[in-house]
Amino acid sequence: MIQIGETAIRVKTISAEDVSTFANLVEDFNPLHHDAEYAAATRFGGIIASGPHYLSLLMGVLASHYTAHGPQVGIDFQVRFARPVRPGDTIELKWVVTHIEPKSRGSIVTLDGSITNQHGETVLTSVGKIMTFNA
């Protein structure tokens, strides 16, 4: 049973290959993810990962961890991108349960999500809700 305060954490280092592979997979051809010369001339100063890349990793943590309790689906998410993720960054992806609202067939679970980099800087914040189902 999911409990308030339950936390799911994963740490991942993002490689240049990860950035390129993900961007190509989702057909994100923004040169910030592919062209080092172009990216170096921008305010980012180099290649960055696409936002959906590290957001997807965060969503994977949620799905992998909380489905261990039983079936669940995402129902609502708000996301704020605060900083870019660069090749070589090691990011911590984290979800914390903040509220549980019992329903007749399960519960609506509210979670705070975050990603921080190896410098402790917040990269992304999120508030999400999942629906769990009674077995």
N, CA, C and O atoms as a MOPAC input file, in Angstrom:
PM7 MOZYME 1SCF
protein

 N      0.83500 1    -1.17700 1     0.00000 1
 C      0.00000 1     0.00000 1     0.00000 1
 C      0.88800 1     1.25300 1     0.00000 1
 O      1.82700 1     1.35400 1     0.79000 1
 N      0.59100 1     2.17500 1    -0.86800 1
 C      1.33900 1     3.42600 1    -0.95900 1
 C      1.07000 1     4.26300 1     0.28900 1
 O     -0.06600 1     4.33800 1     0.75800 1
 N      2.10900 1     4.88600 1     0.82100 1
 C      2.02100 1     5.68700 1     2.03800 1
 C      2.48700 1     7.12400 1     1.77400 1
 O      3.34500 1     7.35800 1     0.92300 1
 N      1.91300 1     8.08300 1     2.51000 1
 C      2.39900 1     9.45900 1     2.43500 1
 C      3.85800 1     9.47600 1     2.87600 1
 O      4.22500 1     8.85800 1     3.87600 1
 N      4.67900 1    10.18800 1     2.11900 1
 C      6.11000 1    10.26200 1     2.39800 1
 C      6.92600 1     9.23800 1     1.64100 1
 O      8.15000 1     9.35100 1     1.57100 1
 N      6.26200 1     8.22800 1     1.06800 1
 C      7.00500 1     7.22700 1     0.29800 1
 C      7.75500 1     7.91900 1    -0.82900 1
 O      7.21100 1     8.77700 1    -1.52400 1
 N      9.00800 1     7.53100 1    -0.99600 1
 C      9.89000 1     8.20400 1    -1.94200 1
 C     10.50300 1     7.19200 1    -2.90400 1
 O     10.93500 1     6.11000 1    -2.50600 1
 N     10.52700 1     7.57200 1    -4.17100 1
 C     11.18400 1     6.77600 1    -5.20400 1
 C     12.30600 1     7.62300 1    -5.79000 1
 O     12.08100 1     8.76200 1    -6.20000 1
 N     13.51900 1     7.06500 1    -5.82900 1
 C     14.67900 1     7.79900 1    -6.32700 1
 C     15.46800 1     6.91700 1    -7.29000 1
 O     15.62300 1     5.71400 1    -7.08300 1
 N     15.95400 1     7.55000 1    -8.33800 1
 C     16.89000 1     6.89900 1    -9.25200 1
 C     17.94000 1     7.93800 1    -9.63500 1
 O     17.62800 1     9.12100 1    -9.76700 1
 N     19.16700 1     7.50000 1    -9.81200 1
 C     20.25400 1     8.37600 1   -10.24600 1
 C     20.73800 1     7.88000 1   -11.59900 1
 O     20.92000 1     6.67900 1   -11.80200 1
 N     20.94600 1     8.81400 1   -12.52300 1
 C     21.36600 1     8.44300 1   -13.87700 1
 C     22.32600 1     9.49200 1   -14.41700 1
 O     22.11100 1    10.69200 1   -14.25200 1
 N     23.37300 1     9.02900 1   -15.05700 1
 C     24.27600 1     9.92100 1   -15.78100 1
 C     23.85200 1     9.93300 1   -17.23800 1
 O     23.64400 1     8.88500 1   -17.85000 1
 N     23.72700 1    11.13400 1   -17.78400 1
 C     23.26500 1    11.32200 1   -19.16000 1
 C     24.47500 1    11.45400 1   -20.07500 1
 O     25.29100 1    12.36000 1   -19.90300 1
 N     24.59200 1    10.56500 1   -21.03600 1
 C     25.70900 1    10.61500 1   -21.98400 1
 C     25.31400 1    11.40300 1   -23.23300 1
 O     24.13300 1    11.63700 1   -23.48800 1
 N     26.31000 1    11.80100 1   -23.99400 1
 C     26.04800 1    12.47100 1   -25.27700 1
 C     25.26400 1    11.53800 1   -26.19800 1
 O     24.39400 1    11.98400 1   -26.94600 1
 N     25.57300 1    10.25400 1   -26.14100 1
 C     24.84200 1     9.27900 1   -26.95100 1
 C     23.37700 1     9.20200 1   -26.52500 1
 O     22.48900 1     9.09800 1   -27.37200 1
 N     23.11700 1     9.25300 1   -25.21000 1
 C     21.73400 1     9.25100 1   -24.71500 1
 C     20.95900 1    10.43300 1   -25.29100 1
 O     19.82400 1    10.27700 1   -25.74100 1
 N     21.57800 1    11.62200 1   -25.27500 1
 C     20.91900 1    12.83800 1   -25.76800 1
 C     20.54500 1    12.67200 1   -27.23400 1
 O     19.40900 1    12.93600 1   -27.62600 1
 N     21.49300 1    12.23900 1   -28.02900 1
 C     21.26100 1    12.08300 1   -29.47000 1
 C     20.24700 1    10.97900 1   -29.76200 1
 O     19.34100 1    11.15900 1   -30.57600 1
 N     20.40400 1     9.85100 1   -29.10100 1
 C     19.50900 1     8.71500 1   -29.34600 1
 C     18.06600 1     9.06500 1   -29.01300 1
 O     17.16200 1     8.79000 1   -29.80200 1
 N     17.84200 1     9.67300 1   -27.84300 1
 C     16.47500 1    10.02300 1   -27.46600 1
 C     15.89000 1    11.03500 1   -28.44300 1
 O     14.77000 1    10.86000 1   -28.92100 1
 N     16.63800 1    12.08900 1   -28.74000 1
 C     16.13100 1    13.12500 1   -29.64700 1
 C     15.78800 1    12.52400 1   -31.01300 1
 O     14.75500 1    12.85900 1   -31.59400 1
 N     16.63500 1    11.65300 1   -31.52100 1
 C     16.33400 1    11.00700 1   -32.80900 1
 C     15.11200 1    10.10800 1   -32.70900 1
 O     14.28200 1    10.08900 1   -33.61800 1
 N     14.99400 1     9.36800 1   -31.62100 1
 C     13.87000 1     8.44400 1   -31.43500 1
 C     12.53400 1     9.17000 1   -31.48600 1
 O     11.56700 1     8.66100 1   -32.05200 1
 N     12.48000 1    10.37100 1   -30.88700 1
 C     11.21600 1    11.11000 1   -30.86000 1
 C     11.13000 1    12.15500 1   -31.98500 1
 O     10.22500 1    12.98900 1   -32.01700 1
 N     12.09800 1    12.08100 1   -32.90000 1
 C     12.15100 1    12.98900 1   -34.05500 1
 C     12.22200 1    14.45200 1   -33.64000 1
 O     11.57600 1    15.31700 1   -34.23200 1
 N     13.02700 1    14.71100 1   -32.60500 1
 C     13.30600 1    16.06900 1   -32.14400 1
 C     14.63600 1    16.48400 1   -32.77800 1
 O     15.70700 1    16.12400 1   -32.29100 1
 N     14.55200 1    17.23300 1   -33.85300 1
 C     15.74300 1    17.59500 1   -34.62300 1
 C     16.25600 1    18.99900 1   -34.29200 1
 O     16.98600 1    19.59800 1   -35.08200 1
 N     15.87600 1    19.51300 1   -33.13800 1
 C     16.39800 1    20.79400 1   -32.67300 1
 C     17.92300 1    20.69000 1   -32.62800 1
 O     18.45300 1    19.77300 1   -32.00100 1
 N     18.63700 1    21.60500 1   -33.27600 1
 C     20.10200 1    21.50500 1   -33.29500 1
 C     20.74600 1    21.62000 1   -31.91600 1
 O     21.91800 1    21.27500 1   -31.77100 1
 N     20.03500 1    22.08400 1   -30.91300 1
 C     20.58800 1    22.10600 1   -29.55600 1
 C     20.91200 1    20.70700 1   -29.04700 1
 O     21.70700 1    20.54700 1   -28.12100 1
 N     20.29700 1    19.69900 1   -29.65000 1
 C     20.50900 1    18.31800 1   -29.20900 1
 C     21.46600 1    17.54500 1   -30.12100 1
 O     21.83700 1    16.41300 1   -29.81100 1
 N     21.86700 1    18.15300 1   -31.24700 1
 C     22.62800 1    17.41200 1   -32.26300 1
 C     23.87900 1    18.12200 1   -32.77700 1
 O     24.85000 1    17.45900 1   -33.14300 1
 N     23.87600 1    19.43300 1   -32.81200 1
 C     24.91800 1    20.19500 1   -33.50200 1
 C     25.75200 1    20.96500 1   -32.47800 1
 O     25.33200 1    22.01500 1   -31.99100 1
 N     26.93800 1    20.43700 1   -32.15500 1
 C     27.78200 1    21.03300 1   -31.10800 1
 C     28.17400 1    22.46900 1   -31.44300 1
 O     28.19100 1    23.32200 1   -30.55600 1
 N     28.48300 1    22.74700 1   -32.69100 1
 C     28.88700 1    24.10000 1   -33.08800 1
 C     27.72400 1    25.08700 1   -32.91400 1
 O     27.89500 1    26.17800 1   -32.37000 1
 N     26.55900 1    24.68500 1   -33.38200 1
 C     25.36300 1    25.51600 1   -33.22600 1
 C     25.07800 1    25.74800 1   -31.74600 1
 O     24.89000 1    26.88500 1   -31.31400 1
 N     25.04900 1    24.66200 1   -30.97100 1
 C     24.70500 1    24.75000 1   -29.55500 1
 C     25.71200 1    25.60600 1   -28.78000 1
 O     25.33100 1    26.31800 1   -27.85100 1
 N     26.98700 1    25.54200 1   -29.15500 1
 C     28.01500 1    26.32500 1   -28.47100 1
 C     27.78600 1    27.82500 1   -28.62300 1
 O     28.17900 1    28.60400 1   -27.75400 1
 N     27.15900 1    28.22800 1   -29.71000 1
 C     26.93100 1    29.64800 1   -29.97900 1
 C     25.65900 1    30.17900 1   -29.30600 1
 O     25.34800 1    31.36300 1   -29.42900 1
 N     24.93100 1    29.32600 1   -28.60400 1
 C     23.69900 1    29.75100 1   -27.92900 1
 C     23.98500 1    30.07100 1   -26.46700 1
 O     25.10100 1    29.88300 1   -25.98400 1
 N     22.97800 1    30.55100 1   -25.78200 1
 C     23.13000 1    30.85400 1   -24.34900 1
 C     23.42500 1    29.61200 1   -23.52100 1
 O     23.87800 1    29.72200 1   -22.38100 1
 N     23.17200 1    28.42100 1   -24.08600 1
 C     23.43000 1    27.17300 1   -23.36100 1
 C     24.89800 1    26.77000 1   -23.42500 1
 O     25.36800 1    26.00700 1   -22.58100 1
 N     25.62400 1    27.27400 1   -24.41800 1
 C     27.05600 1    27.02000 1   -24.51000 1
 C     27.43300 1    25.60800 1   -24.91700 1
 O     28.60700 1    25.24200 1   -24.85100 1
 N     26.47100 1    24.81500 1   -25.33400 1
 C     26.76300 1    23.45100 1   -25.76500 1
 C     25.49800 1    22.63000 1   -25.88800 1
 O     24.39000 1    23.11800 1   -25.66500 1
 N     25.68700 1    21.38900 1   -26.24200 1
 C     24.57400 1    20.43500 1   -26.41600 1
 C     23.80700 1    20.29400 1   -25.10700 1
 O     24.39600 1    20.23600 1   -24.02800 1
 N     22.49000 1    20.24000 1   -25.22100 1
 C     21.62900 1    19.95800 1   -24.06600 1
 C     20.64000 1    18.85000 1   -24.43400 1
 O     20.32500 1    18.64300 1   -25.60600 1
 N     20.16800 1    18.15900 1   -23.43000 1
 C     19.13500 1    17.13500 1   -23.63300 1
 C     17.79400 1    17.80600 1   -23.86500 1
 O     17.54400 1    18.89500 1   -23.35000 1
 N     16.93600 1    17.16400 1   -24.63300 1
 C     15.58100 1    17.69600 1   -24.80200 1
 C     14.81200 1    17.49800 1   -23.49700 1
 O     15.02100 1    16.51300 1   -22.78800 1
 N     13.92600 1    18.43600 1   -23.18700 1
 C     13.13700 1    18.34500 1   -21.95900 1
 C     12.36900 1    17.04300 1   -21.82700 1
 O     12.35700 1    16.44400 1   -20.75200 1
 N     11.71600 1    16.58300 1   -22.92000 1
 C     11.00100 1    15.30800 1   -22.79900 1
 C     11.90600 1    14.12700 1   -22.43700 1
 O     11.42800 1    13.12700 1   -21.90300 1
 N     13.20200 1    14.23300 1   -22.72000 1
 C     14.13000 1    13.15600 1   -22.39000 1
 C     14.18200 1    12.94100 1   -20.88100 1
 O     13.90600 1    11.84300 1   -20.39800 1
 N     14.53200 1    13.98000 1   -20.14400 1
 C     14.65700 1    13.77100 1   -18.69900 1
 C     13.30900 1    13.71700 1   -18.00600 1
 O     13.18500 1    13.11000 1   -16.94200 1
 N     12.28400 1    14.35100 1   -18.60000 1
 C     10.93200 1    14.17000 1   -18.06500 1
 C     10.50600 1    12.70500 1   -18.19500 1
 O      9.90500 1    12.15100 1   -17.27500 1
 N     10.81100 1    12.08500 1   -19.31900 1
 C     10.47100 1    10.66500 1   -19.51100 1
 C     11.16900 1     9.78200 1   -18.49000 1
 O     10.58500 1     8.81800 1   -17.99400 1
 N     12.41800 1    10.10800 1   -18.17500 1
 C     13.12200 1     9.33400 1   -17.14900 1
 C     12.42200 1     9.46500 1   -15.79800 1
 O     12.29000 1     8.48800 1   -15.06200 1
 N     11.97500 1    10.68400 1   -15.47900 1
 C     11.25500 1    10.89900 1   -14.21700 1
 C      9.94800 1    10.11400 1   -14.19800 1
 O      9.59700 1     9.50900 1   -13.18500 1
 N      9.22800 1    10.12500 1   -15.32100 1
 C      7.97000 1     9.37900 1   -15.39800 1
 C      8.21900 1     7.86900 1   -15.27800 1
 O      7.40500 1     7.14000 1   -14.71100 1
 N      9.34400 1     7.41500 1   -15.81400 1
 C      9.69800 1     6.00500 1   -15.68600 1
 C      9.93200 1     5.59400 1   -14.24800 1
 O      9.57100 1     4.48700 1   -13.84800 1
 N     10.53500 1     6.47900 1   -13.46900 1
 C     10.73700 1     6.19900 1   -12.04200 1
 C      9.38500 1     6.02700 1   -11.35800 1
 O      9.18300 1     5.09700 1   -10.57700 1
 N      8.46900 1     6.93300 1   -11.66200 1
 C      7.13400 1     6.86500 1   -11.05700 1
 C      6.45700 1     5.54000 1   -11.40900 1
 O      5.97600 1     4.82800 1   -10.52700 1
 N      6.42300 1     5.22200 1   -12.67600 1
 C      5.72900 1     4.00100 1   -13.11100 1
 C      6.38200 1     2.74800 1   -12.54300 1
 O      5.68900 1     1.85200 1   -12.06300 1
 N      7.69700 1     2.67900 1   -12.59400 1
 C      8.39500 1     1.48100 1   -12.12600 1
 C      8.22100 1     1.26700 1   -10.62600 1
 O      7.98400 1     0.14600 1   -10.17500 1
 N      8.34000 1     2.34400 1    -9.86200 1
 C      8.27100 1     2.20400 1    -8.40800 1
 C      6.85400 1     1.92900 1    -7.91000 1
 O      6.62300 1     0.96800 1    -7.17600 1
 N      5.91600 1     2.76700 1    -8.30800 1
 C      4.58200 1     2.69600 1    -7.69700 1
 C      3.72500 1     1.55500 1    -8.24000 1
 O      2.77200 1     1.15000 1    -7.57400 1
 N      4.03100 1     1.02000 1    -9.42900 1
 C      3.28400 1    -0.15000 1    -9.89500 1
 C      3.66400 1    -1.40600 1    -9.11800 1
 O      2.98600 1    -2.42800 1    -9.23000 1
 N      4.73000 1    -1.34400 1    -8.33800 1
 C      5.05300 1    -2.47700 1    -7.46100 1
 C      3.94700 1    -2.68800 1    -6.42600 1
 O      3.81600 1    -3.77600 1    -5.86700 1
 N      3.15000 1    -1.64400 1    -6.17300 1
 C      2.01900 1    -1.73800 1    -5.24900 1
 C      0.75500 1    -2.25500 1    -5.93600 1
 O     -0.20600 1    -2.63400 1    -5.26600 1
 N      0.75600 1    -2.27100 1    -7.25100 1
 C     -0.42100 1    -2.66900 1    -8.00800 1
 C     -0.63800 1    -1.73900 1    -9.18200 1
 O      0.13800 1    -0.80800 1    -9.39500 1
 N     -1.68900 1    -1.98600 1    -9.94300 1
 C     -1.93700 1    -1.17700 1   -11.13800 1
 C     -2.15300 1     0.30200 1   -10.80400 1
 O     -2.76300 1     0.64900 1    -9.79200 1
 N     -1.64000 1     1.14900 1   -11.67400 1
 C     -1.85500 1     2.59000 1   -11.53900 1
 C     -1.69300 1     3.22400 1   -12.90800 1
 O     -1.02600 1     2.68000 1   -13.78800 1
 N     -2.31600 1     4.38400 1   -13.07200 1
 C     -2.15700 1     5.18200 1   -14.29000 1
 C     -1.99700 1     6.64100 1   -13.89300 1
 O     -2.53200 1     7.08900 1   -12.88000 1
 N     -1.25500 1     7.36500 1   -14.70500 1
 C     -1.11300 1     8.79500 1   -14.49300 1
 C     -2.38400 1     9.50800 1   -14.92300 1
 O     -2.99700 1     9.14100 1   -15.92500 1
 N     -2.78800 1    10.53800 1   -14.16000 1
 C     -4.00500 1    11.27200 1   -14.53900 1
 C     -3.78300 1    12.77800 1   -14.67500 1
 O     -4.57700 1    13.44500 1   -15.33800 1
 N     -2.73000 1    13.33500 1   -14.07000 1
 C     -2.51900 1    14.77200 1   -14.17400 1
 C     -1.09300 1    15.10400 1   -13.76400 1
 O     -0.61100 1    14.63400 1   -12.73400 1
 N     -0.41300 1    15.92400 1   -14.58200 1
 C      0.95900 1    16.31800 1   -14.26200 1
 C      1.18800 1    17.76300 1   -14.67500 1
 O      0.77500 1    18.19200 1   -15.75300 1
 N      1.85000 1    18.50000 1   -13.80400 1
 C      2.31700 1    19.85000 1   -14.11300 1
 C      3.83100 1    19.81900 1   -13.99600 1
 O      4.38100 1    19.25100 1   -13.05200 1
 N      4.50200 1    20.43700 1   -14.96600 1
 C      5.95500 1    20.35500 1   -15.03500 1
 C      6.53200 1    21.74400 1   -15.23600 1
 O      5.98300 1    22.55900 1   -15.97600 1
 N      7.65000 1    22.00200 1   -14.56500 1
 C      8.40400 1    23.23900 1   -14.76900 1
 C      9.85900 1    22.88100 1   -15.03200 1
 O     10.51400 1    22.24400 1   -14.20700 1
 N     10.35700 1    23.30100 1   -16.19700 1
 C     11.75500 1    23.09600 1   -16.55500 1
 C     12.55200 1    24.29400 1   -16.04700 1
 O     12.27700 1    25.43000 1   -16.43300 1
 N     13.53600 1    24.04900 1   -15.18400 1
 C     14.29500 1    25.13600 1   -14.55700 1
 C     15.69800 1    25.30500 1   -15.13200 1
 O     16.20000 1    26.42700 1   -15.21100 1
 N     16.33400 1    24.21300 1   -15.53100 1
 C     17.70800 1    24.24000 1   -16.04300 1
 C     17.87100 1    23.16200 1   -17.10500 1
 O     17.13200 1    22.17800 1   -17.12100 1
 N     18.83200 1    23.35100 1   -17.98100 1
 C     19.09100 1    22.29600 1   -18.95800 1
 C     19.86800 1    21.13000 1   -18.33300 1
 O     20.53700 1    21.27800 1   -17.31100 1
 N     19.75600 1    19.99200 1   -18.97100 1
 C     20.57700 1    18.82800 1   -18.64400 1
 C     21.57400 1    18.67200 1   -19.78200 1
 O     21.20700 1    18.70700 1   -20.95600 1
 N     22.82800 1    18.49900 1   -19.42100 1
 C     23.90400 1    18.42000 1   -20.40700 1
 C     24.52100 1    17.02500 1   -20.40800 1
 O     24.46500 1    16.32000 1   -19.40000 1
 N     25.10400 1    16.62900 1   -21.52500 1
 C     25.83900 1    15.36600 1   -21.52200 1
 C     26.88600 1    15.37200 1   -20.39600 1
 O     27.60400 1    16.35400 1   -20.20500 1
 N     26.95400 1    14.27600 1   -19.67000 1
 C     27.86500 1    14.16500 1   -18.53500 1
 C     27.22200 1    14.48800 1   -17.20600 1
 O     27.78400 1    14.15700 1   -16.16200 1
 N     26.05200 1    15.12900 1   -17.20600 1
 C     25.35600 1    15.41400 1   -15.95000 1
 C     24.86500 1    14.11900 1   -15.31600 1
 O     24.40800 1    13.20400 1   -16.00300 1
 N     24.96800 1    14.06400 1   -14.00600 1
 C     24.36300 1    12.98600 1   -13.22400 1
 C     23.16500 1    13.59300 1   -12.52400 1
 O     23.29200 1    14.53100 1   -11.73700 1
 N     22.00500 1    13.04500 1   -12.82200 1
 C     20.77300 1    13.60600 1   -12.28200 1
 C     20.11900 1    12.64300 1   -11.29500 1
 O     20.17600 1    11.42300 1   -11.45000 1
 N     19.49500 1    13.23400 1   -10.27500 1
 C     18.70000 1    12.45200 1    -9.32900 1
 C     17.23600 1    12.73400 1    -9.64000 1
 O     16.79000 1    13.88100 1    -9.62600 1
 N     16.50000 1    11.66700 1    -9.91900 1
 C     15.08000 1    11.74200 1   -10.25600 1
 C     14.30500 1    11.25800 1    -9.03900 1
 O     14.55200 1    10.15900 1    -8.54300 1
 N     13.36800 1    12.07000 1    -8.55500 1
 C     12.71700 1    11.72600 1    -7.28800 1
 C     11.23200 1    12.07000 1    -7.30600 1
 O     10.82300 1    13.10800 1    -7.82400 1
 N     10.43500 1    11.16900 1    -6.72500 1
 C      9.00900 1    11.38400 1    -6.45800 1
 C      8.75100 1    11.14600 1    -4.97800 1
 O      9.30400 1    10.21700 1    -4.38900 1
 N      7.90800 1    11.98900 1    -4.37200 1
 C      7.51100 1    11.82700 1    -2.97200 1
 C      5.99100 1    11.93300 1    -2.88700 1
 O      5.40300 1    12.88700 1    -3.39500 1
 N      5.36600 1    10.96600 1    -2.25300 1
 C      3.91100 1    10.98100 1    -2.06200 1
 C      3.56000 1    12.04200 1    -1.02700 1
 O      4.09700 1    12.04200 1     0.08000 1
 N      2.64100 1    12.95700 1    -1.40100 1
 C      2.25200 1    14.04700 1    -0.49900 1
 C      0.80300 1    13.96300 1    -0.02400 1
 O      0.44900 1    14.55000 1     0.99800 1
 N     -0.03500 1    13.23300 1    -0.76400 1
 C     -1.45300 1    13.16400 1    -0.39400 1
 C     -2.06300 1    11.90400 1    -1.00700 1
 O     -1.69900 1    11.49700 1    -2.11000 1
 N     -2.98300 1    11.30200 1    -0.28400 1
 C     -3.72000 1    10.13600 1    -0.78500 1
 C     -5.19500 1    10.37300 1    -0.53800 1
 O     -5.61300 1    10.61700 1     0.59400 1
 N     -5.98100 1    10.30100 1    -1.59800 1
 C     -7.43100 1    10.47300 1    -1.50800 1
 C     -8.10400 1     9.14200 1    -1.85200 1
 O     -8.15800 1     8.76900 1    -3.02300 1
 N     -8.61300 1     8.42800 1    -0.86000 1
 C     -9.26500 1     7.14500 1    -1.13400 1
 C    -10.49100 1     7.32500 1    -2.03300 1
 O    -11.25300 1     8.28300 1    -1.89500 1
 N    -10.65300 1     6.39200 1    -2.94000 1
 C    -11.81100 1     6.33000 1    -3.83100 1
 C    -12.38400 1     4.91200 1    -3.73600 1
 O    -11.74900 1     4.02100 1    -3.17500 1
 N    -13.57500 1     4.70800 1    -4.28200 1
 C    -14.22400 1     3.40800 1    -4.15400 1
 C    -13.42100 1     2.28200 1    -4.80600 1
 O    -13.47000 1     1.14700 1    -4.33100 1
 N    -12.69200 1     2.56500 1    -5.86900 1
 C    -11.95600 1     1.50700 1    -6.58200 1
 C    -10.44700 1     1.62100 1    -6.45100 1
 O     -9.70700 1     0.91000 1    -7.13100 1
 N     -9.98800 1     2.50700 1    -5.58300 1
 C     -8.54800 1     2.71500 1    -5.41400 1
 C     -8.29600 1     4.03900 1    -4.72000 1
 O     -9.00500 1     4.39500 1    -3.77900 1
 N     -7.28900 1     4.77200 1    -5.17900 1
 C     -6.94700 1     6.05800 1    -4.57700 1
 C     -6.37800 1     6.98600 1    -5.63200 1
 O     -5.81100 1     6.54600 1    -6.63200 1
 N     -6.54100 1     8.28800 1    -5.38900 1
 C     -5.81200 1     9.27800 1    -6.16000 1
 C     -4.63700 1     9.69400 1    -5.28900 1
 O     -4.81000 1    10.17200 1    -4.16700 1
 N     -3.44100 1     9.50200 1    -5.82600 1
 C     -2.21200 1     9.76700 1    -5.09400 1
 C     -1.53400 1    10.99400 1    -5.70900 1
 O     -1.28300 1    11.03200 1    -6.91400 1
 N     -1.24000 1    11.98900 1    -4.87800 1
 C     -0.54300 1    13.19600 1    -5.32100 1
 C      0.92300 1    13.07400 1    -4.92200 1
 O      1.24800 1    12.66400 1    -3.80700 1
 N      1.80400 1    13.44100 1    -5.85700 1
 C      3.24200 1    13.32900 1    -5.62900 1
 C      3.95100 1    14.59600 1    -6.06900 1
 O      3.52700 1    15.26100 1    -7.01400 1
 N      5.03400 1    14.92600 1    -5.37700 1
 C      5.94300 1    15.97100 1    -5.82500 1
 C      7.11900 1    15.28700 1    -6.50700 1
 O      7.72100 1    14.36100 1    -5.96200 1
 N      7.43200 1    15.75500 1    -7.69700 1
 C      8.55800 1    15.21100 1    -8.44300 1
 C      9.63900 1    16.25700 1    -8.60400 1
 O      9.36600 1    17.45700 1    -8.63900 1
 N     10.87400 1    15.78200 1    -8.70200 1
 C     11.97700 1    16.71500 1    -8.93100 1
 C     13.14100 1    16.00300 1    -9.59600 1
 O     13.31400 1    14.78900 1    -9.48500 1
 N     13.92400 1    16.79900 1   -10.28400 1
 C     15.20300 1    16.33800 1   -10.81300 1
 C     16.23400 1    17.37400 1   -10.38500 1
 O     16.03900 1    18.57500 1   -10.57400 1
 N     17.32600 1    16.90000 1    -9.81100 1
 C     18.45700 1    17.77200 1    -9.47300 1
 C     19.70000 1    17.23500 1   -10.15700 1
 O     19.80200 1    16.04000 1   -10.43600 1
 N     20.64700 1    18.13200 1   -10.42600 1
 C     21.89800 1    17.69500 1   -11.05400 1
 C     22.97200 1    17.45900 1    -9.98800 1
 O     22.72300 1    17.59900 1    -8.79100 1
 N     24.15200 1    17.10400 1   -10.44600 1
 C     25.24700 1    16.75200 1    -9.54100 1
 C     25.71000 1    17.92900 1    -8.68400 1
 O     26.44800 1    17.73200 1    -7.71900 1
 N     25.29000 1    19.14400 1    -9.02100 1
 C     25.63400 1    20.33000 1    -8.24000 1
 C     24.53200 1    20.67500 1    -7.23100 1
 O     24.63100 1    21.67200 1    -6.51600 1
 N     23.47900 1    19.84300 1    -7.17700 1
 C     22.36000 1    20.10700 1    -6.27900 1
 C     21.38500 1    21.13200 1    -6.82500 1
 O     20.48800 1    21.57900 1    -6.11000 1
 N     21.55100 1    21.50900 1    -8.08500 1
 C     20.66600 1    22.48600 1    -8.71300 1
 C     19.40200 1    21.79400 1    -9.20900 1
 O     19.46200 1    20.70000 1    -9.77100 1
 N     18.26300 1    22.43900 1    -8.99700 1
 C     17.00100 1    21.89600 1    -9.48000 1
 C     16.91400 1    22.08200 1   -10.98300 1
 O     17.06400 1    23.19100 1   -11.49400 1
 N     16.67200 1    20.99200 1   -11.67900 1
 C     16.55200 1    20.97600 1   -13.13500 1
 C     15.08400 1    21.02700 1   -13.54800 1
 O     14.72600 1    21.67600 1   -14.53000 1
 N     14.24300 1    20.33700 1   -12.78900 1
 C     12.82500 1    20.20900 1   -13.12900 1
 C     12.04700 1    19.96800 1   -11.84500 1
 O     12.52600 1    19.29700 1   -10.93000 1
 N     10.83700 1    20.52500 1   -11.78700 1
 C      9.90800 1    20.20000 1   -10.70700 1
 C      8.58300 1    19.78300 1   -11.32400 1
 O      8.23400 1    20.20200 1   -12.42800 1
 N      7.86100 1    18.96200 1   -10.59900 1
 C      6.57900 1    18.48000 1   -11.09100 1
 C      5.65400 1    18.18000 1    -9.91900 1
 O      6.10000 1    17.82300 1    -8.82900 1
 N      4.38200 1    18.33100 1   -10.16400 1
 C      3.34800 1    17.81000 1    -9.26600 1
 C      2.51400 1    16.87600 1   -10.12300 1
 O      2.06500 1    17.24700 1   -11.20700 1
 N      2.31100 1    15.67300 1    -9.63500 1
 C      1.56000 1    14.68800 1   -10.41100 1
 C      0.51700 1    13.98600 1    -9.59300 1
 O      0.56500 1    13.96000 1    -8.36300 1
 N     -0.42800 1    13.41700 1   -10.30400 1
 C     -1.45400 1    12.58100 1    -9.67300 1
 C     -1.54900 1    11.28000 1   -10.44300 1
 O     -1.55700 1    11.25300 1   -11.67300 1
 N     -1.62100 1    10.20800 1    -9.68200 1
 C     -1.85700 1     8.89400 1   -10.27200 1
 C     -3.10400 1     8.30200 1    -9.64200 1
 O     -3.47000 1     8.63700 1    -8.51500 1
 N     -3.74600 1     7.42200 1   -10.38300 1
 C     -4.90000 1     6.67900 1    -9.87800 1
 C     -4.43700 1     5.26000 1    -9.64900 1
 O     -3.95200 1     4.60300 1   -10.57000 1
 N     -4.58200 1     4.78400 1    -8.42900 1
 C     -4.29600 1     3.38800 1    -8.13600 1
 C     -5.59400 1     2.60600 1    -8.10700 1
 O     -6.66400 1     3.16900 1    -7.87600 1
 N     -5.49700 1     1.32500 1    -8.34000 1
 C     -6.68700 1     0.48800 1    -8.39000 1
 C     -6.58600 1    -0.63400 1    -7.38700 1
 O     -5.52600 1    -1.23800 1    -7.22400 1
 N     -7.69800 1    -0.91800 1    -6.70500 1
 C     -7.73700 1    -2.04300 1    -5.77900 1
 C     -7.60700 1    -3.33000 1    -6.57100 1
 O     -8.10400 1    -3.44900 1    -7.69000 1
 N     -6.93700 1    -4.27300 1    -5.97300 1
 C     -6.74400 1    -5.56800 1    -6.64400 1
 C     -8.04700 1    -6.35000 1    -6.74000 1
 O     -8.06400 1    -7.45800 1    -7.27500 1

